[in-house]
Amino acid sequence: MNKAVSAISAIAGTAILCLGASAGTPTITSKPFGNLPDGRATTLYTLTNSDGMQVSITNFGGIVTSIKTPDRKGNLGDVVLGYDRVDNYAKGLGGTYFGALIGRYANRIARGKFTLDGKTYHLAINNPPNTLHGGKIGFDKKLWTAKEINDRNSVGLDLTYFSKDGEENFPGNLNVHVIYTLTNNGSLKIDYSAVTDKDTVINLTNHSYFNLNGAGNGTILGQKLIIFSDAITPIDATSIPTGGLESVTGTPFDFRSPTEIGKRIDQNDPQLKNGHGYDHNFVLRPHGNSLALAAIAYSPETGRVLSEYTTQPGVQLYTGNFLDGTITGKYGRKYPKHAAFCLETQHFPDSPNRPSFPTTELKPGEVYSEHTVYRFTTR
């Protein structure tokens, strides 16, 4: 048994990708989720599979508000951070982006500008001195059009949004389509697609915060993680990539075998200092445009396993470094530092300014298409 297979077995047992379905009929329900400050009504959709796993999503920001999945004893628990009410999401408390769809460009663009086709575009500086997650009013703050999907083996939510040319100073009219699907085997699939009428840049992701012990149940420092990556894109003090790749060998970023998230998070390492912990893009091993295993997380306490698959070239590990206990989330629970981890599948940060990185350019006639799967099992 080789090292990679051995590592997977050690942390996830038989957690393999299988998008088939078991017997049973999944369901989707909806209910009002409150009004936005401008009076627009929002809706909360709850997807339930045949085993009782539930995922709740609101059409405001395409936000995943809840994922209830069983532990090793069969007890359901909510494993993502968030709020009980839409107004707290709308306020953007703490700049957390809990559970949201992120666009037009996920992660950071250096100093809020990039050049495309000889023209320089200037974006909002909302994470000084850079642009973060699409600007001041990104896709996470938009009201998406929602359509329910109900199939024999799965249930889903089809979300669409039209981003006008010049929105947040990005070029091109962009039609965005995101489908969340919950299967009967415990997989939450996210399918992203988009088309444009003008050359533009695009980088979409979901920003869910996971705690496999249950949202609001302590920190994630004792949970174990594998990331199938041999290098990171190192960052400067403003979290912008320096342009090269850095091997994880012999560093706190080596998660190629099961490692507690908190084991090396406080080491005296320049990259950890720049990110205030883990807040870095991991370069996934080459897999073309096929769906490949990117990461596995495991809670020894509850037995929950999260296996993440993606077509994207990178994944951002973020360990809730800026949570500080002042935010009160669902169930009246406060979120301390390191209360959750994020595994944001993505193209690399600042790619529009880094020709050596995988391109994020989208041209008319092309279709942006990326896929991510979160598979929940236990051991």
WOGIZI-V983894 format. One record per pair of residues at least 6 apart in sequence whose C-alpha atoms are under 6 Angstrom apart, sorted by the first residue. I is the first residue (numbers start at 1). GAP is how many residues later the second one is. Records with the same first field share a line. If there is no record, write none. Layout:
I: GAP ; GAP
//
This chain:
7: 250
21: 132 ; 163 ; 164
22: 162
24: 26
25: 25 ; 127
26: 22 ; 23 ; 24 ; 128 ; 129
27: 20 ; 21
28: 18 ; 19
29: 16 ; 17
30: 14 ; 15
31: 12 ; 13
32: 11
33: 9 ; 10 ; 11
34: 7 ; 8 ; 52
35: 6 ; 7
43: 15
44: 13 ; 14
45: 11 ; 12
46: 9 ; 10
47: 7 ; 8
48: 6
49: 135
50: 134
53: 15 ; 16
54: 13 ; 14
55: 11 ; 12
56: 8 ; 9 ; 10
57: 6 ; 7 ; 8
59: 84 ; 85
60: 82 ; 83
61: 39 ; 40 ; 78 ; 79 ; 80 ; 81
62: 38 ; 39
63: 36 ; 37
64: 35
65: 17
66: 14
67: 11 ; 12
68: 8 ; 9 ; 10
69: 7 ; 8
70: 6
71: 231 ; 232 ; 233
72: 231 ; 306
77: 137
78: 136 ; 137
79: 131 ; 132 ; 133 ; 135 ; 136
80: 129 ; 130 ; 135
81: 128 ; 134
82: 16 ; 247 ; 248
83: 246 ; 247
84: 246
98: 110
99: 108 ; 109
100: 40 ; 106 ; 107
101: 39 ; 104 ; 105
102: 31 ; 37 ; 38 ; 102 ; 103 ; 104
103: 30 ; 31 ; 35 ; 36 ; 101
104: 30 ; 98
105: 28 ; 29 ; 97 ; 98
106: 27 ; 97 ; 98
107: 25 ; 26 ; 242
108: 23 ; 24 ; 241 ; 242
109: 21 ; 22 ; 241
110: 20
111: 18 ; 19
112: 10 ; 11 ; 13 ; 18 ; 19
113: 8 ; 9 ; 10
114: 6 ; 7 ; 239
123: 46
124: 11
125: 6
126: 10
144: 15 ; 16 ; 17
145: 14 ; 15
146: 12 ; 13
147: 10 ; 11
148: 9
149: 6 ; 7 ; 8
154: 28 ; 29
155: 26 ; 27
156: 24 ; 25
157: 22 ; 23
158: 21
159: 18 ; 19
160: 16 ; 17
161: 15
162: 12 ; 13
163: 10 ; 11
164: 9
165: 6 ; 7 ; 8
171: 29
172: 24 ; 25 ; 26
173: 23 ; 24
174: 21 ; 22
175: 19 ; 20
176: 17 ; 18
177: 15 ; 16 ; 17
178: 13 ; 14
179: 11 ; 12
180: 9 ; 10
181: 7 ; 8
182: 6
186: 189 ; 190
187: 187 ; 188
188: 185 ; 186
189: 183 ; 184
190: 181 ; 182
191: 180
192: 177 ; 178
193: 175 ; 176
194: 173 ; 174
195: 172
196: 168
197: 167
198: 166
199: 163 ; 164
200: 161 ; 162
201: 159 ; 160 ; 161
202: 158
205: 140
209: 131 ; 132 ; 133
210: 130 ; 131
211: 129
212: 87
213: 89
216: 117 ; 119
219: 119 ; 120
220: 119 ; 120
221: 40 ; 41
222: 38
223: 37 ; 75 ; 76
224: 34 ; 35 ; 36 ; 37 ; 73 ; 74
225: 33 ; 34 ; 71 ; 72
226: 29 ; 30 ; 31 ; 32 ; 69 ; 70
227: 28 ; 29 ; 67 ; 68
228: 28 ; 66 ; 67
229: 54 ; 55 ; 56
230: 17 ; 18
231: 15 ; 16 ; 17 ; 52
232: 13 ; 14 ; 49 ; 50 ; 51
233: 8 ; 12 ; 48
234: 7
235: 6 ; 7
237: 37
248: 6
252: 12
265: 12
278: 40 ; 41
279: 38 ; 39
280: 36 ; 37
281: 34 ; 35
282: 32 ; 33
283: 31
284: 29 ; 30
289: 22
290: 21
291: 19 ; 20
292: 17 ; 18
293: 16
294: 14 ; 15
295: 12 ; 13
296: 10 ; 11
297: 8 ; 9
298: 6 ; 7
303: 75 ; 76
304: 74
305: 71 ; 72 ; 73
306: 69 ; 70
307: 67 ; 68
308: 65 ; 66
309: 63 ; 64
310: 61 ; 62
311: 59 ; 60
312: 34
313: 34
314: 31 ; 32 ; 33
315: 28 ; 29 ; 30 ; 31
316: 27 ; 28
317: 25 ; 26
318: 23 ; 24
319: 19 ; 22
320: 17 ; 18 ; 20
321: 16 ; 17
323: 13 ; 14
324: 12 ; 13
325: 9 ; 10 ; 11
327: 7 ; 8
328: 6
351: 6
//
